[in-house]
Amino acid sequence: MEPVTHFLTGACIGRAGFNRRTAYATLAATLAAEAPDMDVFWSIGGPVVGFAHHRGITHTLIAAPFAALIVTGLVWLIQRFLPRRGRMLSEPEPIRWFWIWFTALIAHFSHLLLDWTNNYGIRPFFPFSPRWYSGDLVFIAEPVIWGLLVAALIIPALLGLADREVGARRTRFRGRGWAIFALTGMVLLWCWRWAEHANARNLVQSSGVATEAIQRVSVEPYPTNPWRWHALIETPTSWQTAEVDTRHAQVVSDPKINSLLKPSATEATQFARRTRLGQVYLDWSQWPVVRDIGNQSVSGQPAPNFPDTRPWTAVEFSDLRFAYPFLDTSMVGGPQRSLDHMAATAGLSGWVYVIDGHEDGGQFMGGKEQK
């Protein structure tokens, strides 16, 4: 999920009762809920290095206790060296360091759980297992969850202002019930989407929209609408997409537009698969499309200046899970887009320039070159 959801979830975890155990619990939970995304610093090494480590070791179960310990140390520094600020942040409770660490641990786990619910996935058992897991239940940014979490943090503050206005006695630890309500609502939303996700998969498998035998089906979420899903269908010779409305039990797909033939392997694509970018991408991607697109420059970059005597080509890596217009709420407009075009413009794409079919001429992700 994006950072806002993680921060808000951490704040609600702290206020759900941990702040009654120790001072600084809400601070620790908020920091720890976003701590796994410290892997963003790997991007300093280049786009391919950053991609290789994104949702890597910091998003694993084995790293959680150590990340919680780092957050505990950071809280100690705050209360030790910023005493004035510390007094403003702390709750009227003594500092219990075990409870700060435990709160941070729970918040770290919340980050892993939230990231699992979307379709990018995590590798929680790395380095013991390289397998990626994804729930495909919630889009990476979910306004319904934002509403729950923001309400849980704002409403108690507003009620506190109202109490002060009428001279009521100040309530300690205000907002516990609202925090629990928001976290419970988030779990219930996942359960609802889990049921709709299974329903969407069953509708696709029984719809007969594919022209060949179906080998596998994946169902991807749209934001806000729990009845709207984007389906990926794999057959022996092609991939096909469909738009699913579970509320009305509809599956819409046009095989002439929404199908993409599996590209043939070429010398260039076979070489590109063995490059650093190719290995990292194929290790992560669940629906990879690897295509030799010929003498085309990478998006956002000038055409390469290779010698005319040396033939070159560009090999494109894309993932069909992210090749759909997720902001389009129309059942009719969405599936009419060419799958070939959507695959070419999919997010999280990568490119490798291949010279003479066996030499690396440059690796790019997001329009940036890996040096």
VEXDREN-2710 file (C-alpha; in Angstrom, 1 decimal):
% VEXDREN-2710
k/r/px/py/pz
1/MET/0.0/0.0/0.0
2/GLU/1.0/3.6/-0.3
3/PRO/2.6/5.4/2.7
4/VAL/-0.5/7.3/3.9
5/THR/-2.4/4.0/4.6
6/HIS/0.6/2.6/6.5
7/PHE/1.1/5.7/8.7
8/LEU/-2.6/6.0/9.5
9/THR/-2.8/2.3/10.3
10/GLY/0.2/2.6/12.7
11/ALA/-1.4/5.5/14.5
12/CYS/-4.7/3.6/14.9
13/ILE/-2.7/0.6/16.2
14/GLY/-1.0/2.7/18.8
15/ARG/-4.3/4.3/19.9
16/ALA/-6.2/1.0/20.0
17/GLY/-4.8/0.2/23.5
18/PHE/-1.0/0.1/23.3
19/ASN/-0.9/3.8/24.4
20/ARG/-2.4/2.6/27.7
21/ARG/0.6/0.3/28.3
22/THR/3.4/2.8/27.7
23/ALA/4.2/6.3/26.6
24/TYR/5.3/6.8/23.0
25/ALA/3.3/3.8/21.8
26/THR/1.5/5.7/19.1
27/LEU/4.8/7.3/17.9
28/ALA/6.5/3.9/17.8
29/ALA/3.6/2.3/16.0
30/THR/3.4/5.1/13.4
31/LEU/7.1/4.9/12.7
32/ALA/7.2/1.1/12.5
33/ALA/4.2/0.9/10.3
34/GLU/6.2/2.6/7.5
35/ALA/9.6/1.2/8.5
36/PRO/9.7/-1.6/5.9
37/ASP/9.7/1.0/3.1
38/MET/13.1/2.1/4.1
39/ASP/14.2/-0.2/1.2
40/VAL/13.5/2.8/-1.0
41/PHE/17.1/3.8/-0.3
42/TRP/18.3/0.9/-2.5
43/SER/17.2/3.1/-5.5
44/ILE/20.4/5.1/-5.0
45/GLY/22.1/2.2/-6.7
46/GLY/20.0/2.6/-9.8
47/PRO/16.5/1.6/-10.9
48/VAL/17.2/-2.1/-11.4
49/VAL/18.9/-2.3/-8.0
50/GLY/16.0/-0.5/-6.4
51/PHE/13.5/-2.8/-8.1
52/ALA/15.5/-5.9/-7.0
53/HIS/15.3/-4.9/-3.3
54/HIS/11.8/-3.3/-3.3
55/ARG/9.6/-5.3/-0.9
56/GLY/12.7/-7.4/-0.2
57/ILE/14.4/-8.2/3.1
58/THR/12.7/-5.4/5.0
59/HIS/9.3/-6.9/4.1
60/THR/10.0/-10.3/5.7
61/LEU/9.1/-12.0/8.9
62/ILE/12.7/-12.5/9.9
63/ALA/13.4/-8.8/9.7
64/ALA/10.4/-7.7/11.8
65/PRO/11.9/-8.1/15.3
66/PHE/15.1/-6.2/14.2
67/ALA/13.1/-3.4/12.5
68/ALA/11.0/-3.0/15.7
69/LEU/14.3/-2.8/17.7
70/ILE/15.5/-0.1/15.4
71/VAL/12.3/1.9/15.9
72/THR/12.6/1.4/19.7
73/GLY/16.1/2.8/19.5
74/LEU/14.8/5.8/17.6
75/VAL/12.1/6.4/20.2
76/TRP/14.8/6.3/22.9
77/LEU/16.8/8.9/21.0
78/ILE/13.8/11.1/20.8
79/GLN/13.0/11.0/24.5
80/ARG/16.7/11.2/25.4
81/PHE/17.9/14.0/23.3
82/LEU/14.7/16.0/22.6
83/PRO/13.2/16.2/26.1
84/ARG/10.9/19.1/25.4
85/ARG/9.5/17.6/22.3
86/GLY/9.4/14.3/24.1
87/ARG/7.2/15.7/26.8
88/MET/4.7/17.0/24.2
89/LEU/4.6/13.6/22.4
90/SER/4.4/11.3/25.4
91/GLU/1.3/10.0/26.9
92/PRO/0.7/10.4/30.7
93/GLU/2.1/6.9/31.2
94/PRO/5.6/5.6/32.1
95/ILE/7.9/4.4/29.4
96/ARG/8.0/0.6/29.2
97/TRP/10.5/-0.4/26.6
98/PHE/9.3/-3.9/26.0
99/TRP/5.8/-2.6/25.2
100/ILE/7.3/0.0/22.8
101/TRP/9.2/-2.8/21.0
102/PHE/6.1/-5.0/20.9
103/THR/4.0/-2.2/19.6
104/ALA/6.5/-1.6/16.9
105/LEU/6.6/-5.3/16.0
106/ILE/2.8/-5.4/15.6
107/ALA/2.8/-2.3/13.5
108/HIS/5.6/-3.8/11.3
109/PHE/3.4/-6.9/10.8
110/SER/0.6/-4.6/9.8
111/HIS/2.7/-3.2/6.9
112/LEU/3.4/-6.8/5.6
113/LEU/-0.3/-7.6/5.8
114/LEU/-1.4/-4.5/4.0
115/ASP/1.2/-5.0/1.3
116/TRP/0.0/-8.6/0.9
117/THR/-3.6/-7.5/0.2
118/ASN/-2.7/-5.8/-3.1
119/ASN/-1.4/-7.4/-6.3
120/TYR/2.3/-6.4/-6.1
121/GLY/2.9/-9.0/-3.4
122/ILE/5.6/-9.7/-0.8
123/ARG/8.1/-12.4/0.0
124/PRO/7.5/-12.9/3.7
125/PHE/9.7/-16.0/4.0
126/PHE/12.7/-14.6/2.1
127/PRO/15.6/-15.6/2.2
128/PHE/14.4/-19.1/3.0
129/SER/11.8/-19.0/0.2
130/PRO/11.9/-16.7/-2.8
131/ARG/8.1/-17.2/-3.5
132/TRP/5.9/-14.1/-3.8
133/TYR/2.5/-14.0/-2.2
134/SER/-0.3/-11.5/-3.1
135/GLY/-3.9/-11.4/-2.0
136/ASP/-5.1/-9.3/-5.0
137/LEU/-7.9/-8.0/-2.8
138/VAL/-7.4/-4.3/-2.5
139/PHE/-5.9/-1.7/-4.9
140/ILE/-2.7/-0.1/-3.8
141/ALA/-4.6/3.1/-2.8
142/GLU/-8.1/2.4/-1.3
143/PRO/-10.2/5.5/-0.4
144/VAL/-12.5/3.4/1.8
145/ILE/-9.6/2.5/4.0
146/TRP/-8.5/6.1/4.1
147/GLY/-12.0/7.2/5.2
148/LEU/-12.0/4.6/8.1
149/LEU/-8.6/5.5/9.4
150/VAL/-8.9/9.3/9.1
151/ALA/-12.3/9.2/10.8
152/ALA/-10.8/7.2/13.7
153/LEU/-8.2/9.9/14.2
154/ILE/-10.2/13.0/13.6
155/ILE/-13.5/12.3/15.3
156/PRO/-12.1/11.8/18.8
157/ALA/-10.2/15.1/18.4
158/LEU/-13.4/16.9/17.4
159/LEU/-15.2/15.4/20.4
160/GLY/-12.4/16.5/22.6
161/LEU/-12.9/20.1/21.4
162/ALA/-16.6/19.9/22.1
163/ASP/-15.9/18.6/25.6
164/ARG/-13.6/21.5/26.3
165/GLU/-16.1/23.9/25.0
166/VAL/-18.7/22.8/27.6
167/GLY/-16.1/22.5/30.3
168/ALA/-16.2/18.7/30.6
169/ARG/-13.4/16.8/32.3
170/ARG/-10.6/15.8/29.9
171/THR/-10.8/12.1/28.9
172/ARG/-7.5/10.2/28.9
173/PHE/-6.7/8.0/26.0
174/ARG/-9.5/9.3/23.9
175/GLY/-10.1/7.5/20.6
176/ARG/-9.5/3.8/21.5
177/GLY/-13.0/2.7/20.4
178/TRP/-12.7/4.6/17.2
179/ALA/-9.3/3.1/16.4
180/ILE/-10.6/-0.4/17.0
181/PHE/-13.6/0.3/14.9
182/ALA/-11.4/1.5/12.0
183/LEU/-9.1/-1.5/12.2
184/THR/-12.0/-3.9/12.4
185/GLY/-13.7/-2.2/9.5
186/MET/-10.6/-2.6/7.4
187/VAL/-10.5/-6.4/8.2
188/LEU/-14.2/-6.7/7.3
189/LEU/-13.6/-4.9/4.0
190/TRP/-10.9/-7.5/3.2
191/CYS/-13.3/-10.3/4.0
192/TRP/-15.9/-8.8/1.8
193/ARG/-13.4/-8.3/-1.1
194/TRP/-12.1/-11.9/-0.5
195/ALA/-15.6/-13.2/-1.2
196/GLU/-16.1/-11.0/-4.2
197/HIS/-12.7/-12.0/-5.5
198/ALA/-13.6/-15.6/-5.4
199/ASN/-16.9/-14.9/-7.0
200/ALA/-15.2/-13.0/-9.8
201/ARG/-12.8/-15.9/-10.5
202/ASN/-15.7/-18.4/-10.6
203/LEU/-17.6/-16.2/-13.0
204/VAL/-14.7/-16.0/-15.4
205/GLN/-14.0/-19.7/-15.3
206/SER/-17.6/-20.5/-16.1
207/SER/-18.3/-17.6/-18.6
208/GLY/-16.9/-19.2/-21.8
209/VAL/-15.3/-15.9/-22.9
210/ALA/-12.0/-17.6/-23.8
211/THR/-11.7/-19.2/-27.2
212/GLU/-9.3/-21.9/-25.9
213/ALA/-8.9/-23.9/-22.8
214/ILE/-8.2/-21.8/-19.7
215/GLN/-4.9/-22.6/-18.0
216/ARG/-5.1/-20.1/-15.2
217/VAL/-7.0/-17.0/-14.1
218/SER/-6.0/-14.1/-12.0
219/VAL/-8.4/-11.4/-10.8
220/GLU/-7.1/-7.8/-10.1
221/PRO/-8.8/-5.2/-7.9
222/TYR/-10.2/-1.8/-8.7
223/PRO/-10.2/1.0/-6.0
224/THR/-13.4/1.7/-4.1
225/ASN/-15.8/-0.6/-6.0
226/PRO/-15.7/-4.2/-4.4
227/TRP/-17.9/-5.5/-7.3
228/ARG/-15.6/-4.5/-10.1
229/TRP/-12.6/-6.7/-11.1
230/HIS/-10.1/-7.0/-14.0
231/ALA/-9.5/-10.6/-15.0
232/LEU/-6.4/-12.1/-16.7
233/ILE/-6.9/-15.4/-18.6
234/GLU/-4.1/-17.5/-19.9
235/THR/-4.6/-20.0/-22.7
236/PRO/-2.0/-22.2/-24.5
237/THR/-1.3/-19.6/-27.2
238/SER/-2.5/-16.2/-25.7
239/TRP/-3.5/-14.0/-22.8
240/GLN/-6.9/-12.4/-22.6
241/THR/-8.5/-9.9/-20.3
242/ALA/-12.1/-9.4/-19.1
243/GLU/-14.0/-7.0/-17.0
244/VAL/-16.1/-8.5/-14.2
245/ASP/-19.1/-7.1/-12.4
246/THR/-19.9/-9.5/-9.5
247/ARG/-22.9/-7.5/-8.4
248/HIS/-24.7/-8.3/-11.7
249/ALA/-22.8/-11.5/-12.5
250/GLN/-21.4/-10.0/-15.8
251/VAL/-18.2/-10.9/-17.6
252/VAL/-17.3/-8.6/-20.6
253/SER/-14.5/-9.4/-23.0
254/ASP/-13.9/-9.2/-26.8
255/PRO/-11.3/-11.8/-27.9
256/LYS/-10.5/-9.8/-31.0
257/ILE/-9.4/-6.8/-28.9
258/ASN/-8.6/-8.1/-25.5
259/SER/-6.3/-10.9/-26.5
260/LEU/-2.5/-10.9/-27.0
261/LEU/-0.7/-13.7/-28.7
262/LYS/2.3/-15.1/-26.7
263/PRO/5.4/-13.7/-28.5
264/SER/7.9/-16.1/-30.0
265/ALA/11.3/-16.3/-28.4
266/THR/14.1/-14.6/-30.3
267/GLU/17.9/-14.6/-29.8
268/ALA/17.5/-11.1/-28.3
269/THR/14.7/-12.0/-25.8
270/GLN/16.6/-15.1/-24.7
271/PHE/19.7/-13.0/-24.0
272/ALA/17.6/-10.3/-22.2
273/ARG/16.1/-12.8/-19.9
274/ARG/19.7/-13.6/-18.7
275/THR/20.6/-10.0/-17.9
276/ARG/20.3/-8.6/-14.4
277/LEU/17.1/-6.8/-15.2
278/GLY/15.6/-9.9/-16.8
279/GLN/16.4/-12.1/-13.9
280/VAL/15.1/-9.7/-11.3
281/TYR/11.9/-9.0/-13.4
282/LEU/11.1/-12.6/-14.1
283/ASP/11.7/-13.5/-10.4
284/TRP/9.0/-11.0/-9.4
285/SER/6.5/-11.0/-12.3
286/GLN/3.6/-13.4/-12.2
287/TRP/2.2/-12.5/-15.7
288/PRO/5.3/-11.4/-17.6
289/VAL/5.4/-10.4/-21.3
290/VAL/8.8/-10.3/-22.9
291/ARG/8.8/-8.9/-26.4
292/ASP/11.4/-8.0/-29.0
293/ILE/10.1/-4.6/-30.1
294/GLY/12.8/-3.9/-32.7
295/ASN/14.7/-0.6/-33.2
296/GLN/12.7/1.4/-30.8
297/SER/14.1/3.8/-28.2
298/VAL/13.0/3.4/-24.6
299/SER/10.2/5.8/-23.5
300/GLY/11.7/9.0/-22.2
301/GLN/15.1/8.4/-23.6
302/PRO/16.8/9.5/-26.9
303/ALA/17.5/6.8/-29.5
304/PRO/20.8/4.9/-28.7
305/ASN/23.8/5.9/-30.7
306/PHE/25.0/2.4/-31.6
307/PRO/27.3/1.9/-34.7
308/ASP/25.4/1.4/-37.9
309/THR/27.4/-1.8/-38.5
310/ARG/26.1/-3.4/-35.3
311/PRO/22.4/-4.4/-35.4
312/TRP/20.5/-3.7/-32.2
313/THR/17.0/-4.2/-30.8
314/ALA/15.0/-3.4/-27.7
315/VAL/13.5/-6.1/-25.5
316/GLU/10.5/-5.0/-23.4
317/PHE/9.5/-6.5/-20.0
318/SER/6.0/-5.8/-18.8
319/ASP/3.5/-7.4/-16.4
320/LEU/-0.1/-7.9/-17.3
321/ARG/-1.3/-7.4/-13.7
322/PHE/-0.7/-3.7/-14.1
323/ALA/-1.8/-3.3/-17.7
324/TYR/-5.3/-2.0/-17.1
325/PRO/-7.0/1.4/-16.7
326/PHE/-7.7/1.0/-13.0
327/LEU/-9.3/4.5/-12.8
328/ASP/-11.9/3.7/-15.5
329/THR/-15.2/2.7/-13.9
330/SER/-16.9/1.8/-17.1
331/MET/-17.6/-1.8/-17.8
332/VAL/-18.0/-0.9/-21.5
333/GLY/-15.1/1.4/-22.1
334/GLY/-12.4/-0.5/-20.2
335/PRO/-12.4/-3.8/-22.1
336/GLN/-12.4/-2.1/-25.5
337/ARG/-8.8/-1.0/-25.1
338/SER/-6.3/-3.1/-27.0
339/LEU/-4.5/-5.5/-24.7
340/ASP/-1.4/-5.2/-26.9
341/HIS/-1.4/-1.4/-26.3
342/MET/-2.0/-1.8/-22.5
343/ALA/0.8/-4.3/-22.2
344/ALA/3.1/-1.8/-24.0
345/THR/2.2/1.0/-21.7
346/ALA/2.0/-1.0/-18.4
347/GLY/3.5/0.4/-15.3
348/LEU/6.6/-1.3/-13.8
349/SER/8.0/-2.0/-17.2
350/GLY/11.7/-2.5/-18.1
351/TRP/13.8/-2.5/-21.3
352/VAL/17.1/-4.0/-22.4
353/TYR/19.0/-2.9/-25.5
354/VAL/20.5/-5.9/-27.1
355/ILE/23.4/-5.5/-29.6
356/ASP/24.2/-8.3/-32.1
357/GLY/21.8/-10.5/-30.2
358/HIS/24.3/-11.2/-27.4
359/GLU/25.6/-8.0/-25.9
360/ASP/24.0/-5.7/-23.3
361/GLY/23.6/-2.2/-24.6
362/GLY/21.8/-0.8/-21.6
363/GLN/19.1/-1.6/-19.0
364/PHE/16.2/0.8/-18.2
365/MET/13.3/1.0/-15.8
366/GLY/10.9/3.9/-15.5
367/GLY/12.8/5.7/-18.2
368/LYS/16.0/5.6/-16.1
369/GLU/19.2/3.7/-17.0
370/GLN/20.9/1.3/-14.7
371/LYS/24.5/2.5/-14.6
END
